[in-house]
Amino acid sequence: MKKLRKARSISSLRRLFTILFSPLPVTVYCSLFTLFLLSTFTSLAAPAPVVIVSGTSSLGGPGELAYAGGMAARVSGWLRGAGVPVTEVTDDDLARGALHGAAVAVLPCNPHPGGGERKALRRFLNEGGRLVVCFGADEELAAAMGLKLGDYRPESAPGAWQTLRFAQDAPVGAPSVVTQPTHGIKPALPAEEGARVIAEWGNAAGKRTGVPACSASSHGFWLSAVLTEGDAAAKQRLLVALLGALEPGLWRTAAEHALGAAGQADGFASFDAAVAAVRGAPAAGPATEALLTQAGQARATAAAALNAGQWLRAVDEAGWVDALVVEAFARAQRPSPGEFRGVWNRDGLGLTPGRWPETAAQLARDGITAVLPNWLRPGLALYPSRLVPVSDAVRLYGDQAAAGVAAAHKHGLQVHAWVMCWNLDGAPADWLARMRREGRLQLSSSGQSAAWLCPSDPEHQAWQRAAIRELAAGYAVDGIHLDYIRHRSRDFCFCAGCRARFEHASGLSVRHWPADVVGGSAAPAWREWRRDTINRFVRDLRADLRALRPGLTLSAAVYGSYPSCRDSVGQDWGLWLKEGWVDFVTPMNYTVDEVRFERWTQLQLSLPGTAGRIYPGLGVTASESRLSPVRAIRQILAARRLGARGFALFELNDTLGREVLPRLGQGVTRREETAAGR
């Protein structure tokens, strides 16, 4: 890094001498000399040695851009959390010199760089910069790094690409195994002297496959997949190790940060605050005090290692401090018998596809009382359905509803089948195209379609109800849990069918469509009709289920912003509770801010006639929030303190299963005191 900055300074001096020996006015000399000083000092004091490049022009449509943006934000968050200073730029910034002064650039998801970006990256490499690339597809960039790209390799069997398994010559501090379930990879192979494979893929059985997962060269590192969310601690450590190998000074930075934050455990202001919180908890005692003593000793060891220049050991000991503090805080809590403890499972496959018995066993062990698996969407079913397209997961892993219900009930868990309404996310492409051709999709006020069925169409309502009845009749689920039971947004739906049905129901003739219902005289009647559309569906479904299976519960995941959601998306869940159309709701109170979480929950629990039937949803791994074990415990405690008789966690994935649920099970959801309640 120092050589790189020195070379740029010498280049600046040469430019200055060329100018000084040219006949120019004195004022021009002064201006140019000022620019020279600014350029030189900027080069000598680059804002951050690591640049994160968010994918923009290297990708396709809005969906890909959002995905790449999330990847870049995740990588930036991991590095900042480890104390590594980063600068964030986009693909489009590279051609404008965004890499000037940096030592390393990380490309979290930038598969197809354009000509200007590729040129900037090659220049960066030629000037001594290094790259860390995740799932690149550019042959020229790979060649510039001394590597050669292999063919794209889709997952040949479930769990084919499950873990990154690092070799002994991997960078210092890299974890030996990183969990990374991946559906498709594009390996990079060594193509110059000194380049090598430092990690290969492992499958779900834990065996090495021999397929490159990460390759190294003198120009940096190339991973054959993007780094997704799960196993966050290992991926954070991996990134620090890779960057530390390229810019060794970063290890000292990470060590200093780790010691300064030791014991905060993403939830406490300081180590002393953590100690006070543990000692003040209801189940604190000799066992938790022993953990705090160990944490204090580890903190002293980390400080000694830092003073001795043992950066890696300092980081490890500081991490051990956090682990001990989290365990002490978790064990210092008490469970609340009889409460509802649900976990949403978005892919409907459990923690590991095809292994519902293992998933149910872990959930029960950690004190969870209910699982909410997504087994039905308008365009996809995870069981053999006669009414809905069947997911490929049924062919690969079998009937998920049958397997999930059997495993859950064996371990005393309730099953509330999560049903998405109207939203066609995940539907087969040909089926979705058919819906579009037949004019069944929601339209915005400007006429743009969205992949949602129009909820006011009686045919759609009848079909959705029939699909739910099929699920409820075919499987011994304990309840049906509705999601997306609303309009897509305030700007949907304005199709011709909505206009005709609104005019018929309201008795109004809309002259200027949709202006009159968006903000004109017909707007109040329009908002009421939109609510009635959704209300009618919930009411009729309630009657269906009572006739089919009287003991079956009906619940819904809802917007927390009640009553404003009545007008914005037509979701009047307060009325549903009042009328008894649903048994409980789970407001999606996804936030890291504990004050905001408490305010939302308090407002919801204060609604009349809702006592005991509102279970706040916690966004442990939602797009809006990421909750550490400490923060999750605090939100559960806050919900209890405010009077909630349960909660739901979003969502069942590797992060929740590996990092959060075991900590909850040590105290706040401890199983042995809740067996009778289940």
N, C-alpha and C positions, 0 to 999 in steps of 0.2 A: 504494500500500500504506500509506504514512504517513497519507494523508488518511482512509483507511478506518479505521485504528486510532484517529486523532484523533476521528473522529465517534463511535465507540463509547465513547471516554473521556468525551466531553461528555454522551452519553446516560446514562452511569453517574452523573455529577455531578448531573444533573437528578433522577434517582431518589433520590440522597442528600438533596438539598434538600427534596424532597417529604416524605421520612421525617423529617428533622430538625424540621420545623415541625408535626409531628403529636405529640399528647400520648402519649408512651410512657415506660415505666420506663427508668432510666439503664442497667441491664444490657442491655436490648434495644438501646439506642443503641450501646453498645460492641460488641455482637455484629454489628450491622448495619454499623457502620463497618469492622470487620475484614473482613467479606465484601466490602464495597466496595473496600477496598484490594486484596484478592486478585483480584477481578474485573478491576480496572483494570490491575494489573501483568501479569495473564495476557494481557489484550488487547494490552498494549504489547510483550509478549515472546512472541509466538506460537511454538509449537515448530518449525514449518517452514512456509515460504511455499507449498509445493506439497503437495497432498494427492492420493494415488492411491486411487481408489474401486474396490474389487474387487466385481465383479458377484455379487449373491446373489438378492435378491427381484426383480431386473429380468430374471431368466432363468427357464428351466424346470427340467428334471430334473437328477439328479446329474451326468450327462455334461456338460451345459452349464455347470454350476457349476464342475466341475473345469477345463473349458476356459477359462472366464473367470478363474478363479483363477490359472491359468498365465499368461494374458495380463497380469494385474496384476503378478504377480511378475516377469515379463520386463521390463515397463516400469520398475518400481521398480529392478530390477537395472541397467538401462541408465543411469538417472539417477544412482543412487548411484555407479556406476562413473565417471560424469563429474563427480562431486563435488557434485551437486545434492542438498541435503537434502530428504527427503520424509517424509511421514507416511502410513501405510497405514490405510484404514478400509474399511468395507463399505457397500453400499446401505442397510442397515438402520441404520447409524450416523448417516446424514445428518439424519434427522428429529430426532435427539437432539443436534444442534448440532455435529457433527463438523467442519464447515467454518468454525467460529468462529475468526477470526484468520488464516485462510489468504488468499493472494492468488490462487492458481490451483488448480483441481481438474481432474484428468485422469480421464476415463472410458474405460478401455481396451477394455471390452466390457460395456456396460450398456444393452442395446437398448431395454428397456421399463420405465423407472422407474415405481414406484407413486406413488399420490397424495401421500403424505407426502414421498417423496424428491423428486418433481417440485416440490413447494411449497418445499422447502429449497433446491433448485437455483435456482429463480426468485428467492427472497429473496437468495441469495448474489449473483446477477447484479445485482439492484437495488441492493445495497449496494456495488457496485464490484468484485466478484469476477469472474474470467474462467474460461472453460472450454476444455478441449481434449477433443473428443469423437471417438471412433473408432466408426464403424458404429452410429450411433444410429438409432432408428426412431420416436422420439417427436415428433409434429408440434408439440405445445405447447412443448417445450423448444427445438426448432429455431426456432420463431417468436420465442421470448424472446431468442434470439441474433441475430435479424434475418435468418433464413434460412428457406428453404422446402424441404421434402424432396421429392425425385423418387421415382419408382417403383423398386422393387427390380429390378435388371438382372442376370440370370444370365449366365454366360459363354456368348456366342453361338457361339464357335469357340475351338479350343485357343489359349491365349496371348492372348486378347482383352484381358484386364486383366493386364498383365505388369509395368509400371513406373509410378511416380509421377514425372512430369516437371514441375519447378517453373519458374514464370515469373521474369522478371528482378525483379519487385517482390515476390518472396517475402522472408520475414524474413532479415535479415543472418545469414550463416553457414549457411543451409540448403543441403544438397547439391542439385545440379541434377537428379540422377536417383537414385531409390531403387528397387531391385529388390523387387517385391512381387507375386508371382503370386497371383491371386485368382480364385475361382470365381463370386463374386457380389458386387455392390456396391449401395449405396443413396446416391446423390449428394445433396448439399445445395446449393441454388441461392441466389444473393444475393436478398434480399427487402427490404432497406433501403438508404438512401443510404450509400455508402461501403463496403458489403459487396462482395466480389469473389472470383473464382476465382483461386487462386494456384498451383494445380497441376492438370494433367489426366492422364488415363490414357494410357499408351503401350502398344502391343501388342508381340507377340513379335518383330515385324519392326523395332521401334524407331521406329515412326511414332506421332505424336500422334493421339488419337482425338477430341479435342474434348469428351470427357466429363469432368465435374468429379471430381477426385480429392481436392482439399482446398480448402475455402472459408474466407475470413476475414471477420470483422466486428469491430466495436468491442468485442464481448463475447468474442472468442476465435477458435478454429479448429475446423473440423469436417472430419474425414477420412471418406471413404465406404467404408472397409474397416478391419478391425482390423490391427494391426501384427504380422505373423507373424515367425518367427525369423530367416529368411535376411537377408543383407546387414546384419548387426547394427551394424557401425560407422557405416554411413550412417543407420540409424534412430536410433541414439543421438545422432548429430549433429543430425538433424532435430528430435528432441524438445528438445534444448538450445536450438536456434534458435527454435522456437516459444515455449518458456517464456521465453527471453531477451527476445523481443519483447514479452511481456506483463509481465514483471518484470525490467527491464534489469539490476538488481543481480546477477542470477544469472550473467551472463557473467563478472563479476569472480570470483565464487565458483568457477566452472568453470575459469577461467584459473589461479587460485592452486592448485587441486587438480591441474590438468594439469601444472604445473611441478613440484610436489612429487612427482608419480608418474612424471615423465618418465624413461624408460629401464627402468622396472620391467617393462613389457610383459606384465603379468598372468602373472608367473612368477618374478620376481626381487625380492629384498628392497629393492634400491636400484640406482641407476645403477652404482655402484662394484661391486656384486655381479655385475651383468650383464657388466661389462667383464672381471672376473676369470673368469667362467664361459666367456666366449668365448675368452679367451687360454689357458685350460686345456683346451680341446677339442682332439681329435686332429688336425683338419684346419685349425687356426688358422694364419694366415700373413699375408703382406703385404696380400692382398685384404681379409681380415676386419679387419685393423688399420686400413686406410683407411676402412672403414665406421664403425669406432669413433671415428675422428678426426672424421668428418663428424657423428656423433651428438653428440660433445662440443661442436662448434661450434653445432649447432642448439640445444642446451641453453642455451648462453650467449645466443644470440639470443632464445630464449623468455624468459629472465630479464630481458633488456633491455626487451623488449616489455611485460612485466608491469610493470616499474618506470615505463614511460612511459604506462601506462594503456591500452595497445593489447591489449585482452582477447582479441579474436578471433585476432590474430596470435600471441599467446602460446599459445593452444590449438593452433593449427595447427603451430607449431614444436615444441611438446611431443609432438604426435602423430607428427611426422617423426622425432623422437628414438626413439620406440618402434619405428617401422618399420625404422629403420636397425639398431637393436639386434637385432630379431628376425631380420633378414636375415643379420647377422653371425653370430648364434648358429646359424642354420640351415646356413649355408655352412661353419661350423667342424666339422660332423659328417661322419662317413664312413658309407657304406652297408655292409650285411652281405650279400654275394652269396649267392644260393640260398635265401633265406628266403621264407616264404609271407607275402604282403602283401595281405590281402583287404579289400574294402569292401562292407558291406551296403547294399542299395538297396531300401528298404521298399516304395515304390510300384511297383517293377519297370519303370519307364519311363526309367531313366537320369537324367542331370542335366537334360535338357530333353526333354519328351515328343516322341516321334517322331524323335529325333536320336541314335540309338545310335552311329553312326559318330563323331560329335563327342565323345560321352562316352568311348568306348573310346580314342580318340586322346589325350584329356587324361589318362586314367588311366595309359596306357602312358608318356606323356611325364613324368608325375610319379613313375614308378617302381613303381606298383602292379602286382601280378602276377595278381590274381584278383578277379573281381566276383561278388557273391552276390545276384542279383536275386530279389525275391519274385514268382514267376510262378504259384504255386499255393497256394490256401487251400482249406479244405473247401467253401466256398461261392462261390469265385471263381477263374477261370483267365484269364490274360492271353494266351491262345492259343486257337485253335478246339478246344475239348475236347468229347468225346462224353459225358463223365461228370460234369462240373462246370459250373455256370452260368458263362457267358462274360462277362467284364467289358466295359463300354461302351468301354473304352480300345482294344479290338481294332477296334471299328468306327471310332473316331476316328484311331488311329495305326497300325493293322495288327497283325499277329502279332508280339508283343513277344519271344517266345522265339526265333523265327526271326531277327528283326532283331538281337537282342542277341548271339546266338551267332555270327552271321556277322561282326559288327563286332568283337567281342572277339577271336575267333580271328585275324582279319586283323592285329590289333596284338599278337599273342602273349599274350593274357590267357586264363587259365583261367576257366571259367564253372561255378560251383557253384550250381545252381538252388535257391533258398531256398524251402522248403515249410513252411507253417504247418500244424500238426496240431491237429485238434479245434476250434480257435478259429474261430468263425463271424463274426469281425469283417469287415465289408465285404460280407457276403453279401446278395443281393437280399432286400428285405423280405418278399415273398411266399414265397420259398423258406425263409426263416427261420421264418415263421409256420407253414409246413407242418411243419417239424421240431418245432416246439413242439406242434402238434396231435397229432402222432404219438408224442409222449412220448420224443423222442430226446435231449433236452437234459439236461445235468448238473443234479443237485439238491443243494442244501446240506443240512446236517443238520437244518435247520429247514424244509426243503421248498421253499426258494426256487430258482427255475430260473435258469440262466446260459446265455448264448449260446455254449455249447460242446457238442459232441457227447460222449456218454458213451464214454470210451475202452475200457471193458471189454466193450462190445457186440461180439460177433464179426462182426456184419454191418458195423458201422462200421469195424472194423479191416480187413476184407476190401476194403471200398470205398475206404478211404484208400490201401491198398497198390495197388489197381488204378489209381487216379488217378496215383500216382507212376510206376507202370510205363508208363502211357500217355505221360507227359512224357518219361521216360528213353528210350523206344523211338522217339519222334517227333522228338527233337532231339539234336544231338551235344554235349550238355552233358558237362562233365568230371566232374561229381559232383552228388549230391543232398545238400542241407544242411537238416537237420530243425530246426524250431523249435517251441516249445510242446509238445515231446515229453515230456509229463508230465500230471499232474492239475492242474486249475485252481488249487487251493490245498489246504491241509490240510482244509478244510471241504467238499470235493467229492470224489467224487460218491456220493450215498446214495440213488440211485433204486432202484426195486423190482428192476430187472434186476441191479444190483450186489449186492443182498442175496441173490438167488437164486444168482447165479454164485459168490459168496463161500462160501455155505453148501455148495454142491456141491463146490467145490474143496478146502475146508478140512475137510469132514466135520462141521462144527459147526452146531448149531441155535441161531440167535440169538433169544433170547426177548424181549429189550427192544431194539428197533431205533429209533434207531441208538446208543443209550446204551452198549450192551455193546461195540461196536466203537470208539467214540470214546474211552472211558476205562475200560471194564470189562475183564473177563477175556479177551475176544476181541480186544482192541486189538493185541497183538503179531502175531497171525495175520492180522489185517486189514491192517496195515502191510506185511507180507510179501506178501500177495496183491496189494495195490495196486502194489508194485514189479514183481511178476511180470507183471502186466497190461501194463505199459509195456515191460518187458524182452522179453516174447514178441513184441510188435510189431516192435521193433528187430531182434531175431534173425531173424524171418521175412522182414522187408524186405531184410535183408542177403542172405539166400538168394535172394530174388526177383531182386535186381540182379545177383548173380553169375551166375545162370542166363541173364539177359537180356543183360548186357554185362559180362563178367568184369573189365574194367579200370576200371569206373566206381567212383569213391570214394563213400563214405557218411560224412557228418560231422553234427555237431549243435551248435547254440548251447545252452548249458547254464547252470544256476545255478552261481555260483562257490562257494557255501557247501557244498562236499562235505566230509564225508558226511551232513550234516544234511538235505540235500535228498532223500536216500533215503527218509526218513520223512515229510517235510513234503509233497512233491509226487510221491513215487514215482519219482524220477529218479536211477537208479544208474549214472551215466555212467562211474564208475571200473570197474565190471564190464564195461561195453560195450567199453572200451579193452582190458581184460585179455583178454576173449574174442575180440577182433578183429572185433566186430560193427560198429564204426565205425573209420574210419581216423584221424580227429582230432576234437577238440572245441574250441570257442571259448567258454571261460567268460566270462560277461558281467561283467567287473570294472569296472563303471562307477562311478568316483569321481574327484573332483578331488584328494583327499588322496593324495599320492605315497607316504607311509609305508604307508597302508592298501593301496594298489594293490600295493606290493612284498610286503607280508605275505600277501595273498591269492594272488598269483602264486607265491610261494615255496612255500606250502602245497600248491598244486595240482601244481607241478612235482616235488614230493617224493614223490608217489604212486608206488608200484612199478609198473613196466611201462608207464609213460606217456612215456618219454623221446622227445622230438622230435614228439610227437603232441598237444601242448597249445599252442594259439595264443591268448593272452589277447585278450579283446575290450576295446577302449578306447571309452569313451562320450564321443566328441567332441561330439555334440549329442543325448545321451540325456536323458530327463527327470531322471535322477539326477545328471547331471554335464554341464558345458560345459567343454571343454578348449581353451585358446588354443593357437596353434602351439607356443609354448615348452613348455607342459605336455604336449602330445601327444608332442613330441620326447623329453621326459624320461621319459615312461612307456614309449616304445619302447626307449630306451636301458636302462631298468631291466629290462624283459622280456628283452632280449638278455643283460644281465649275469647274470641268474638262470638262463640256459640255454634260454630259449624260442627256437624256430627259426622264429618267425613271429608275426603278430598280425592282428587284424581291426579295422576302424574302423567305428563306427556314427555316422552313416550318410551315404550319398551324397545330399547336398542342396546348396543354394547356399552355405551357410556352409562346409561341408567343401571343396567344389570351388573356391570363390573365395579363402578365407582360410587354409586349413590345408594342403591337398594341395600347392599350389605351393611352400610353405615346406619341406615334407618332401622334395619333389623336388630341392631345392637342396643337400641333403646326406644326410640319414639314409636316404632311399630313392632316392638319385641313380641315374638309369637306366643310364648308360653302363657302370657297374661291375656291373650285374646282368643284362645281356642274356644272357650265357651261362647264368646260373642259371635263367632262365625257359625 
